[in-house]
Amino acid sequence: MKWKIEIKNKRGVFDPLASGVKKDIRDLGIDGVKKVGQSQVFIISGDIRDKDAHKIARKLLADPITQEYVVGSWLRVQGSGQRVVEIAYNPGVMDPVEESAKKAIRDLGITGVKSIKTERKYFIDGNIKKTEFKAICEKLLYNKVIQHIVKTQGSRGGQVKCGAQEDYKFKLITVDILKADDKKLMKISRDGQLFLNLREM
């Protein structure tokens, strides 16, 4: 079973990450953003119960003084001027939080956790175009080499979809680079989103 735990700062608590993103958006020349918020998402897979998920969130993941949590997701798009984007690590990329979090959960006396993945969710309030939102995502919010967009929510409001997480299915792709000329190598780099120059290829 998979549990989704979402953590965000309580109202009135300063969020340096969100504040920094807002400043970076202005530096891109995009002036329509009024507010930026963010939350940390933990996806825990394993044989654990609802009360265990709440215990993990309460005692380990959320700071009770400055943060609040929910098991699942309570966050809705607020009004017509908010956009939401959720970022996760690519399959196969090591999540730096996983091992330390699994150990800390075992120290709580909770066994059965098989894996922990993290995502970051951003909330962008303001009057911005789709092209501006795309630029914000690609230039500021994620690194295409190691991350991807899980889902986005447009500016028309509505519930942010938070269904069951799909399991990753491995797919082997074999690429013959030994017989590739310079032009083919650069095509492989572009198509595979490797972002390597010719010498690196």
Rosetta constraint file for C-alpha pairs under 8 A:
AtomPair CA 1 CA 45 HARMONIC 5.69 0.50
AtomPair CA 1 CA 46 HARMONIC 5.51 0.50
AtomPair CA 1 CA 47 HARMONIC 6.23 0.50
AtomPair CA 1 CA 48 HARMONIC 7.52 0.50
AtomPair CA 2 CA 43 HARMONIC 6.59 0.50
AtomPair CA 2 CA 44 HARMONIC 5.51 0.50
AtomPair CA 2 CA 45 HARMONIC 4.37 0.50
AtomPair CA 2 CA 46 HARMONIC 6.51 0.50
AtomPair CA 2 CA 164 HARMONIC 7.29 0.50
AtomPair CA 2 CA 165 HARMONIC 7.18 0.50
AtomPair CA 3 CA 43 HARMONIC 5.62 0.50
AtomPair CA 3 CA 44 HARMONIC 5.12 0.50
AtomPair CA 3 CA 45 HARMONIC 6.44 0.50
AtomPair CA 3 CA 53 HARMONIC 6.95 0.50
AtomPair CA 3 CA 71 HARMONIC 7.04 0.50
AtomPair CA 3 CA 72 HARMONIC 7.01 0.50
AtomPair CA 4 CA 41 HARMONIC 6.89 0.50
AtomPair CA 4 CA 42 HARMONIC 5.78 0.50
AtomPair CA 4 CA 43 HARMONIC 4.60 0.50
AtomPair CA 4 CA 44 HARMONIC 6.48 0.50
AtomPair CA 4 CA 71 HARMONIC 5.77 0.50
AtomPair CA 4 CA 72 HARMONIC 4.93 0.50
AtomPair CA 4 CA 73 HARMONIC 7.40 0.50
AtomPair CA 5 CA 41 HARMONIC 5.70 0.50
AtomPair CA 5 CA 42 HARMONIC 5.10 0.50
AtomPair CA 5 CA 43 HARMONIC 6.41 0.50
AtomPair CA 5 CA 44 HARMONIC 7.95 0.50
AtomPair CA 5 CA 53 HARMONIC 7.80 0.50
AtomPair CA 5 CA 57 HARMONIC 6.84 0.50
AtomPair CA 5 CA 69 HARMONIC 6.91 0.50
AtomPair CA 5 CA 70 HARMONIC 5.79 0.50
AtomPair CA 5 CA 71 HARMONIC 4.46 0.50
AtomPair CA 5 CA 72 HARMONIC 5.64 0.50
AtomPair CA 5 CA 73 HARMONIC 7.33 0.50
AtomPair CA 6 CA 39 HARMONIC 6.60 0.50
AtomPair CA 6 CA 40 HARMONIC 5.78 0.50
AtomPair CA 6 CA 41 HARMONIC 4.46 0.50
AtomPair CA 6 CA 42 HARMONIC 6.37 0.50
AtomPair CA 6 CA 69 HARMONIC 5.52 0.50
AtomPair CA 6 CA 70 HARMONIC 5.47 0.50
AtomPair CA 6 CA 71 HARMONIC 6.46 0.50
AtomPair CA 6 CA 72 HARMONIC 6.82 0.50
AtomPair CA 6 CA 73 HARMONIC 6.36 0.50
AtomPair CA 7 CA 39 HARMONIC 5.49 0.50
AtomPair CA 7 CA 40 HARMONIC 5.14 0.50
AtomPair CA 7 CA 41 HARMONIC 6.31 0.50
AtomPair CA 7 CA 61 HARMONIC 7.65 0.50
AtomPair CA 7 CA 62 HARMONIC 6.32 0.50
AtomPair CA 7 CA 67 HARMONIC 6.73 0.50
AtomPair CA 7 CA 68 HARMONIC 5.87 0.50
AtomPair CA 7 CA 69 HARMONIC 4.49 0.50
AtomPair CA 7 CA 70 HARMONIC 6.85 0.50
AtomPair CA 8 CA 38 HARMONIC 6.82 0.50
AtomPair CA 8 CA 39 HARMONIC 4.59 0.50
AtomPair CA 8 CA 40 HARMONIC 6.50 0.50
AtomPair CA 8 CA 67 HARMONIC 5.58 0.50
AtomPair CA 8 CA 68 HARMONIC 5.73 0.50
AtomPair CA 8 CA 69 HARMONIC 6.48 0.50
AtomPair CA 9 CA 13 HARMONIC 6.10 0.50
AtomPair CA 9 CA 14 HARMONIC 7.86 0.50
AtomPair CA 9 CA 15 HARMONIC 7.11 0.50
AtomPair CA 9 CA 39 HARMONIC 7.58 0.50
AtomPair CA 9 CA 66 HARMONIC 5.80 0.50
AtomPair CA 9 CA 67 HARMONIC 4.24 0.50
AtomPair CA 9 CA 68 HARMONIC 6.20 0.50
AtomPair CA 10 CA 66 HARMONIC 5.72 0.50
AtomPair CA 10 CA 67 HARMONIC 4.97 0.50
AtomPair CA 10 CA 68 HARMONIC 5.92 0.50
AtomPair CA 13 CA 66 HARMONIC 6.46 0.50
AtomPair CA 15 CA 19 HARMONIC 6.14 0.50
AtomPair CA 15 CA 37 HARMONIC 7.85 0.50
AtomPair CA 16 CA 20 HARMONIC 5.99 0.50
AtomPair CA 17 CA 21 HARMONIC 6.32 0.50
AtomPair CA 17 CA 38 HARMONIC 7.83 0.50
AtomPair CA 18 CA 22 HARMONIC 6.26 0.50
AtomPair CA 18 CA 36 HARMONIC 5.44 0.50
AtomPair CA 18 CA 37 HARMONIC 5.32 0.50
AtomPair CA 18 CA 38 HARMONIC 6.09 0.50
AtomPair CA 19 CA 23 HARMONIC 6.38 0.50
AtomPair CA 19 CA 36 HARMONIC 6.92 0.50
AtomPair CA 20 CA 24 HARMONIC 6.21 0.50
AtomPair CA 21 CA 25 HARMONIC 6.14 0.50
AtomPair CA 21 CA 36 HARMONIC 7.20 0.50
AtomPair CA 21 CA 140 HARMONIC 7.31 0.50
AtomPair CA 22 CA 26 HARMONIC 6.50 0.50
AtomPair CA 22 CA 33 HARMONIC 7.44 0.50
AtomPair CA 22 CA 35 HARMONIC 7.08 0.50
AtomPair CA 22 CA 36 HARMONIC 5.92 0.50
AtomPair CA 23 CA 27 HARMONIC 6.35 0.50
AtomPair CA 24 CA 28 HARMONIC 6.42 0.50
AtomPair CA 24 CA 140 HARMONIC 7.46 0.50
AtomPair CA 25 CA 29 HARMONIC 6.88 0.50
AtomPair CA 25 CA 30 HARMONIC 5.87 0.50
AtomPair CA 25 CA 31 HARMONIC 7.69 0.50
AtomPair CA 25 CA 33 HARMONIC 7.78 0.50
AtomPair CA 25 CA 136 HARMONIC 6.63 0.50
AtomPair CA 25 CA 140 HARMONIC 7.84 0.50
AtomPair CA 26 CA 30 HARMONIC 5.23 0.50
AtomPair CA 26 CA 31 HARMONIC 5.77 0.50
AtomPair CA 30 CA 128 HARMONIC 7.89 0.50
AtomPair CA 30 CA 132 HARMONIC 7.08 0.50
AtomPair CA 32 CA 126 HARMONIC 5.44 0.50
AtomPair CA 32 CA 127 HARMONIC 4.96 0.50
AtomPair CA 32 CA 128 HARMONIC 5.50 0.50
AtomPair CA 33 CA 124 HARMONIC 6.82 0.50
AtomPair CA 33 CA 125 HARMONIC 5.76 0.50
AtomPair CA 33 CA 126 HARMONIC 4.28 0.50
AtomPair CA 33 CA 127 HARMONIC 6.33 0.50
AtomPair CA 33 CA 128 HARMONIC 6.79 0.50
AtomPair CA 34 CA 124 HARMONIC 7.91 0.50
AtomPair CA 34 CA 125 HARMONIC 5.60 0.50
AtomPair CA 34 CA 126 HARMONIC 4.99 0.50
AtomPair CA 35 CA 124 HARMONIC 6.21 0.50
AtomPair CA 35 CA 125 HARMONIC 5.02 0.50
AtomPair CA 35 CA 126 HARMONIC 6.85 0.50
AtomPair CA 36 CA 122 HARMONIC 7.15 0.50
AtomPair CA 36 CA 123 HARMONIC 5.61 0.50
AtomPair CA 36 CA 124 HARMONIC 4.84 0.50
AtomPair CA 36 CA 125 HARMONIC 6.19 0.50
AtomPair CA 37 CA 122 HARMONIC 5.76 0.50
AtomPair CA 37 CA 123 HARMONIC 4.86 0.50
AtomPair CA 37 CA 124 HARMONIC 6.66 0.50
AtomPair CA 38 CA 120 HARMONIC 7.11 0.50
AtomPair CA 38 CA 121 HARMONIC 5.43 0.50
AtomPair CA 38 CA 122 HARMONIC 4.32 0.50
AtomPair CA 38 CA 123 HARMONIC 5.85 0.50
AtomPair CA 39 CA 120 HARMONIC 6.02 0.50
AtomPair CA 39 CA 121 HARMONIC 5.18 0.50
AtomPair CA 39 CA 122 HARMONIC 6.61 0.50
AtomPair CA 40 CA 118 HARMONIC 7.27 0.50
AtomPair CA 40 CA 119 HARMONIC 6.19 0.50
AtomPair CA 40 CA 120 HARMONIC 4.90 0.50
AtomPair CA 40 CA 121 HARMONIC 6.36 0.50
AtomPair CA 41 CA 118 HARMONIC 5.53 0.50
AtomPair CA 41 CA 119 HARMONIC 4.87 0.50
AtomPair CA 41 CA 120 HARMONIC 5.85 0.50
AtomPair CA 41 CA 121 HARMONIC 7.12 0.50
AtomPair CA 42 CA 116 HARMONIC 6.75 0.50
AtomPair CA 42 CA 117 HARMONIC 5.83 0.50
AtomPair CA 42 CA 118 HARMONIC 4.60 0.50
AtomPair CA 42 CA 119 HARMONIC 6.43 0.50
AtomPair CA 43 CA 116 HARMONIC 5.62 0.50
AtomPair CA 43 CA 117 HARMONIC 5.12 0.50
AtomPair CA 43 CA 118 HARMONIC 6.13 0.50
AtomPair CA 43 CA 119 HARMONIC 7.94 0.50
AtomPair CA 44 CA 113 HARMONIC 6.95 0.50
AtomPair CA 44 CA 114 HARMONIC 7.69 0.50
AtomPair CA 44 CA 115 HARMONIC 5.97 0.50
AtomPair CA 44 CA 116 HARMONIC 4.61 0.50
AtomPair CA 44 CA 117 HARMONIC 6.63 0.50
AtomPair CA 45 CA 113 HARMONIC 5.96 0.50
AtomPair CA 45 CA 114 HARMONIC 5.57 0.50
AtomPair CA 45 CA 115 HARMONIC 5.23 0.50
AtomPair CA 45 CA 116 HARMONIC 6.36 0.50
AtomPair CA 46 CA 112 HARMONIC 5.43 0.50
AtomPair CA 46 CA 113 HARMONIC 4.36 0.50
AtomPair CA 46 CA 114 HARMONIC 4.85 0.50
AtomPair CA 46 CA 115 HARMONIC 6.92 0.50
AtomPair CA 47 CA 111 HARMONIC 7.96 0.50
AtomPair CA 47 CA 112 HARMONIC 4.85 0.50
AtomPair CA 47 CA 113 HARMONIC 6.25 0.50
AtomPair CA 47 CA 114 HARMONIC 7.84 0.50
AtomPair CA 48 CA 52 HARMONIC 6.07 0.50
AtomPair CA 48 CA 53 HARMONIC 7.03 0.50
AtomPair CA 48 CA 110 HARMONIC 7.81 0.50
AtomPair CA 48 CA 111 HARMONIC 7.53 0.50
AtomPair CA 48 CA 112 HARMONIC 6.04 0.50
AtomPair CA 48 CA 113 HARMONIC 6.82 0.50
AtomPair CA 49 CA 53 HARMONIC 6.45 0.50
AtomPair CA 50 CA 54 HARMONIC 6.40 0.50
AtomPair CA 51 CA 55 HARMONIC 6.12 0.50
AtomPair CA 52 CA 56 HARMONIC 6.14 0.50
AtomPair CA 52 CA 110 HARMONIC 7.00 0.50
AtomPair CA 53 CA 57 HARMONIC 6.29 0.50
AtomPair CA 53 CA 71 HARMONIC 7.17 0.50
AtomPair CA 54 CA 58 HARMONIC 5.98 0.50
AtomPair CA 54 CA 71 HARMONIC 6.75 0.50
AtomPair CA 55 CA 59 HARMONIC 5.75 0.50
AtomPair CA 55 CA 60 HARMONIC 7.68 0.50
AtomPair CA 56 CA 60 HARMONIC 5.27 0.50
AtomPair CA 56 CA 61 HARMONIC 6.45 0.50
AtomPair CA 56 CA 105 HARMONIC 6.77 0.50
AtomPair CA 56 CA 108 HARMONIC 7.96 0.50
AtomPair CA 57 CA 61 HARMONIC 4.79 0.50
AtomPair CA 57 CA 62 HARMONIC 5.79 0.50
AtomPair CA 57 CA 69 HARMONIC 6.83 0.50
AtomPair CA 57 CA 70 HARMONIC 7.98 0.50
AtomPair CA 57 CA 71 HARMONIC 7.82 0.50
AtomPair CA 58 CA 62 HARMONIC 5.77 0.50
AtomPair CA 58 CA 63 HARMONIC 7.75 0.50
AtomPair CA 58 CA 64 HARMONIC 7.23 0.50
AtomPair CA 58 CA 69 HARMONIC 7.64 0.50
AtomPair CA 60 CA 104 HARMONIC 7.58 0.50
AtomPair CA 60 CA 105 HARMONIC 7.66 0.50
AtomPair CA 62 CA 67 HARMONIC 5.80 0.50
AtomPair CA 62 CA 68 HARMONIC 6.46 0.50
AtomPair CA 62 CA 69 HARMONIC 6.54 0.50
AtomPair CA 63 CA 67 HARMONIC 5.19 0.50
AtomPair CA 63 CA 68 HARMONIC 7.45 0.50
AtomPair CA 64 CA 68 HARMONIC 6.69 0.50
AtomPair CA 70 CA 74 HARMONIC 6.87 0.50
AtomPair CA 72 CA 162 HARMONIC 7.35 0.50
AtomPair CA 73 CA 162 HARMONIC 6.57 0.50
AtomPair CA 75 CA 159 HARMONIC 7.79 0.50
AtomPair CA 75 CA 160 HARMONIC 6.96 0.50
AtomPair CA 76 CA 157 HARMONIC 7.71 0.50
AtomPair CA 76 CA 158 HARMONIC 6.57 0.50
AtomPair CA 76 CA 159 HARMONIC 5.11 0.50
AtomPair CA 76 CA 160 HARMONIC 5.65 0.50
AtomPair CA 77 CA 82 HARMONIC 6.03 0.50
AtomPair CA 77 CA 83 HARMONIC 7.01 0.50
AtomPair CA 77 CA 84 HARMONIC 7.17 0.50
AtomPair CA 77 CA 153 HARMONIC 7.48 0.50
AtomPair CA 77 CA 155 HARMONIC 7.73 0.50
AtomPair CA 77 CA 157 HARMONIC 5.04 0.50
AtomPair CA 77 CA 158 HARMONIC 5.81 0.50
AtomPair CA 77 CA 159 HARMONIC 6.33 0.50
AtomPair CA 77 CA 160 HARMONIC 6.63 0.50
AtomPair CA 78 CA 82 HARMONIC 5.99 0.50
AtomPair CA 78 CA 157 HARMONIC 6.33 0.50
AtomPair CA 79 CA 155 HARMONIC 7.63 0.50
AtomPair CA 79 CA 156 HARMONIC 7.22 0.50
AtomPair CA 79 CA 157 HARMONIC 5.52 0.50
AtomPair CA 80 CA 155 HARMONIC 5.04 0.50
AtomPair CA 80 CA 156 HARMONIC 4.83 0.50
AtomPair CA 80 CA 157 HARMONIC 5.43 0.50
AtomPair CA 81 CA 125 HARMONIC 5.50 0.50
AtomPair CA 81 CA 126 HARMONIC 5.08 0.50
AtomPair CA 81 CA 127 HARMONIC 5.89 0.50
AtomPair CA 81 CA 155 HARMONIC 5.30 0.50
AtomPair CA 81 CA 156 HARMONIC 7.40 0.50
AtomPair CA 81 CA 157 HARMONIC 7.99 0.50
AtomPair CA 82 CA 123 HARMONIC 6.63 0.50
AtomPair CA 82 CA 124 HARMONIC 5.46 0.50
AtomPair CA 82 CA 125 HARMONIC 4.30 0.50
AtomPair CA 82 CA 126 HARMONIC 6.29 0.50
AtomPair CA 82 CA 154 HARMONIC 7.32 0.50
AtomPair CA 82 CA 155 HARMONIC 5.14 0.50
AtomPair CA 82 CA 156 HARMONIC 7.91 0.50
AtomPair CA 82 CA 157 HARMONIC 7.31 0.50
AtomPair CA 83 CA 123 HARMONIC 5.81 0.50
AtomPair CA 83 CA 124 HARMONIC 5.09 0.50
AtomPair CA 83 CA 125 HARMONIC 6.45 0.50
AtomPair CA 83 CA 152 HARMONIC 7.38 0.50
AtomPair CA 83 CA 153 HARMONIC 5.60 0.50
AtomPair CA 83 CA 154 HARMONIC 5.17 0.50
AtomPair CA 83 CA 155 HARMONIC 5.12 0.50
AtomPair CA 84 CA 121 HARMONIC 7.02 0.50
AtomPair CA 84 CA 122 HARMONIC 5.63 0.50
AtomPair CA 84 CA 123 HARMONIC 4.64 0.50
AtomPair CA 84 CA 124 HARMONIC 6.27 0.50
AtomPair CA 84 CA 152 HARMONIC 5.44 0.50
AtomPair CA 84 CA 153 HARMONIC 4.90 0.50
AtomPair CA 84 CA 154 HARMONIC 6.89 0.50
AtomPair CA 85 CA 121 HARMONIC 5.71 0.50
AtomPair CA 85 CA 122 HARMONIC 5.38 0.50
AtomPair CA 85 CA 123 HARMONIC 6.82 0.50
AtomPair CA 85 CA 137 HARMONIC 7.84 0.50
AtomPair CA 85 CA 149 HARMONIC 7.00 0.50
AtomPair CA 85 CA 150 HARMONIC 7.66 0.50
AtomPair CA 85 CA 151 HARMONIC 5.99 0.50
AtomPair CA 85 CA 152 HARMONIC 4.33 0.50
AtomPair CA 85 CA 153 HARMONIC 6.45 0.50
AtomPair CA 86 CA 119 HARMONIC 6.64 0.50
AtomPair CA 86 CA 120 HARMONIC 5.68 0.50
AtomPair CA 86 CA 121 HARMONIC 4.25 0.50
AtomPair CA 86 CA 122 HARMONIC 6.39 0.50
AtomPair CA 86 CA 149 HARMONIC 5.81 0.50
AtomPair CA 86 CA 150 HARMONIC 5.43 0.50
AtomPair CA 86 CA 151 HARMONIC 5.52 0.50
AtomPair CA 86 CA 152 HARMONIC 6.34 0.50
AtomPair CA 87 CA 119 HARMONIC 5.39 0.50
AtomPair CA 87 CA 120 HARMONIC 5.17 0.50
AtomPair CA 87 CA 121 HARMONIC 6.26 0.50
AtomPair CA 87 CA 141 HARMONIC 7.71 0.50
AtomPair CA 87 CA 142 HARMONIC 6.73 0.50
AtomPair CA 87 CA 147 HARMONIC 6.77 0.50
AtomPair CA 87 CA 148 HARMONIC 5.79 0.50
AtomPair CA 87 CA 149 HARMONIC 4.68 0.50
AtomPair CA 87 CA 150 HARMONIC 5.64 0.50
AtomPair CA 87 CA 151 HARMONIC 7.68 0.50
AtomPair CA 88 CA 118 HARMONIC 6.55 0.50
AtomPair CA 88 CA 119 HARMONIC 4.53 0.50
AtomPair CA 88 CA 120 HARMONIC 6.66 0.50
AtomPair CA 88 CA 147 HARMONIC 5.54 0.50
AtomPair CA 88 CA 148 HARMONIC 5.64 0.50
AtomPair CA 88 CA 149 HARMONIC 6.41 0.50
AtomPair CA 88 CA 150 HARMONIC 6.31 0.50
AtomPair CA 89 CA 93 HARMONIC 6.22 0.50
AtomPair CA 89 CA 94 HARMONIC 7.84 0.50
AtomPair CA 89 CA 95 HARMONIC 6.92 0.50
AtomPair CA 89 CA 118 HARMONIC 7.63 0.50
AtomPair CA 89 CA 119 HARMONIC 7.31 0.50
AtomPair CA 89 CA 146 HARMONIC 5.82 0.50
AtomPair CA 89 CA 147 HARMONIC 4.22 0.50
AtomPair CA 89 CA 148 HARMONIC 6.26 0.50
AtomPair CA 90 CA 146 HARMONIC 5.43 0.50
AtomPair CA 90 CA 147 HARMONIC 4.84 0.50
AtomPair CA 90 CA 148 HARMONIC 6.00 0.50
AtomPair CA 91 CA 168 HARMONIC 7.11 0.50
AtomPair CA 93 CA 146 HARMONIC 6.40 0.50
AtomPair CA 95 CA 117 HARMONIC 6.51 0.50
AtomPair CA 95 CA 118 HARMONIC 7.20 0.50
AtomPair CA 97 CA 101 HARMONIC 5.96 0.50
AtomPair CA 97 CA 116 HARMONIC 7.83 0.50
AtomPair CA 97 CA 117 HARMONIC 7.72 0.50
AtomPair CA 97 CA 118 HARMONIC 7.49 0.50
AtomPair CA 98 CA 102 HARMONIC 6.09 0.50
AtomPair CA 98 CA 115 HARMONIC 6.98 0.50
AtomPair CA 98 CA 116 HARMONIC 5.19 0.50
AtomPair CA 98 CA 117 HARMONIC 6.43 0.50
AtomPair CA 99 CA 103 HARMONIC 6.28 0.50
AtomPair CA 100 CA 104 HARMONIC 6.23 0.50
AtomPair CA 101 CA 105 HARMONIC 6.14 0.50
AtomPair CA 101 CA 116 HARMONIC 7.52 0.50
AtomPair CA 102 CA 106 HARMONIC 6.28 0.50
AtomPair CA 102 CA 113 HARMONIC 7.02 0.50
AtomPair CA 102 CA 115 HARMONIC 7.53 0.50
AtomPair CA 102 CA 116 HARMONIC 7.22 0.50
AtomPair CA 103 CA 107 HARMONIC 6.26 0.50
AtomPair CA 104 CA 108 HARMONIC 6.50 0.50
AtomPair CA 105 CA 109 HARMONIC 6.81 0.50
AtomPair CA 105 CA 110 HARMONIC 5.81 0.50
AtomPair CA 105 CA 111 HARMONIC 7.48 0.50
AtomPair CA 106 CA 110 HARMONIC 5.14 0.50
AtomPair CA 106 CA 111 HARMONIC 5.75 0.50
AtomPair CA 128 CA 132 HARMONIC 6.10 0.50
AtomPair CA 128 CA 133 HARMONIC 6.62 0.50
AtomPair CA 129 CA 133 HARMONIC 6.26 0.50
AtomPair CA 130 CA 134 HARMONIC 6.12 0.50
AtomPair CA 131 CA 135 HARMONIC 6.21 0.50
AtomPair CA 132 CA 136 HARMONIC 6.19 0.50
AtomPair CA 133 CA 137 HARMONIC 6.30 0.50
AtomPair CA 134 CA 138 HARMONIC 6.13 0.50
AtomPair CA 135 CA 139 HARMONIC 5.76 0.50
AtomPair CA 135 CA 140 HARMONIC 7.89 0.50
AtomPair CA 136 CA 140 HARMONIC 5.49 0.50
AtomPair CA 136 CA 141 HARMONIC 6.71 0.50
AtomPair CA 137 CA 141 HARMONIC 4.80 0.50
AtomPair CA 137 CA 142 HARMONIC 6.41 0.50
AtomPair CA 138 CA 142 HARMONIC 6.15 0.50
AtomPair CA 138 CA 143 HARMONIC 7.39 0.50
AtomPair CA 138 CA 144 HARMONIC 7.74 0.50
AtomPair CA 142 CA 147 HARMONIC 6.06 0.50
AtomPair CA 142 CA 148 HARMONIC 6.95 0.50
AtomPair CA 142 CA 149 HARMONIC 7.85 0.50
AtomPair CA 143 CA 147 HARMONIC 5.40 0.50
AtomPair CA 143 CA 148 HARMONIC 7.48 0.50
AtomPair CA 144 CA 148 HARMONIC 6.09 0.50
AtomPair CA 144 CA 193 HARMONIC 7.45 0.50
AtomPair CA 145 CA 193 HARMONIC 6.69 0.50
AtomPair CA 145 CA 194 HARMONIC 6.55 0.50
AtomPair CA 145 CA 195 HARMONIC 7.61 0.50
AtomPair CA 153 CA 157 HARMONIC 7.81 0.50
AtomPair CA 153 CA 160 HARMONIC 6.42 0.50
AtomPair CA 176 CA 180 HARMONIC 6.97 0.50
AtomPair CA 177 CA 185 HARMONIC 6.80 0.50
AtomPair CA 180 CA 184 HARMONIC 5.37 0.50
AtomPair CA 180 CA 185 HARMONIC 5.88 0.50
AtomPair CA 181 CA 185 HARMONIC 6.14 0.50
AtomPair CA 182 CA 186 HARMONIC 6.37 0.50
AtomPair CA 182 CA 198 HARMONIC 6.84 0.50
AtomPair CA 183 CA 187 HARMONIC 6.35 0.50
AtomPair CA 184 CA 188 HARMONIC 6.21 0.50
AtomPair CA 185 CA 189 HARMONIC 6.29 0.50
AtomPair CA 185 CA 198 HARMONIC 6.94 0.50
AtomPair CA 185 CA 201 HARMONIC 6.37 0.50
AtomPair CA 186 CA 190 HARMONIC 6.23 0.50
AtomPair CA 186 CA 196 HARMONIC 7.90 0.50
AtomPair CA 186 CA 197 HARMONIC 7.16 0.50
AtomPair CA 186 CA 198 HARMONIC 6.24 0.50
AtomPair CA 186 CA 201 HARMONIC 7.51 0.50
AtomPair CA 187 CA 191 HARMONIC 5.95 0.50
AtomPair CA 188 CA 192 HARMONIC 5.77 0.50
AtomPair CA 189 CA 193 HARMONIC 5.93 0.50
AtomPair CA 189 CA 194 HARMONIC 4.92 0.50
AtomPair CA 189 CA 195 HARMONIC 5.82 0.50
AtomPair CA 189 CA 196 HARMONIC 5.89 0.50
AtomPair CA 189 CA 197 HARMONIC 7.69 0.50
AtomPair CA 189 CA 201 HARMONIC 7.36 0.50
AtomPair CA 190 CA 194 HARMONIC 6.44 0.50
AtomPair CA 190 CA 195 HARMONIC 6.40 0.50
AtomPair CA 196 CA 200 HARMONIC 5.68 0.50
AtomPair CA 196 CA 201 HARMONIC 6.09 0.50
AtomPair CA 197 CA 201 HARMONIC 6.21 0.50
